[in-house]
């Protein structure tokens, strides 16, 4: 139960951080489009920013990043052994990044076509 509570707290904290970061630090969307991960996400799935609102893409990226960081942080917090922590977090990070962005990219592309 404490794992779930820690996960939820980390997730909410990271999500609030990302949403505030997008809202207050970079008010112009043209500056946000220059971010490498946003450009890569849009280019990788050939998303049309006019059909899929850019705010939607930012929210999806914030949600994905918050989920990934919360899962990895929660798991690493309860693992004993320094090298095992590094190994598991590294592998898990790549798996989660690839799978979540693949799922959301395909979903947004499918939603864009309707």
BELURFEN-V303841 format. One record per helix or strand of 2 or more residues. SS is the DSSP state (h for helix, s for strand). FROM is the first residue (numbers start at 0). TO is the last residue. Records with the same first field share a line. If there is no record, write none. Layout:
BEGIN
SS: FROM-TO ; FROM-TO
END
This chain:
BEGIN
h: 1-24 ; 28-32 ; 35-43 ; 53-76 ; 81-112
END
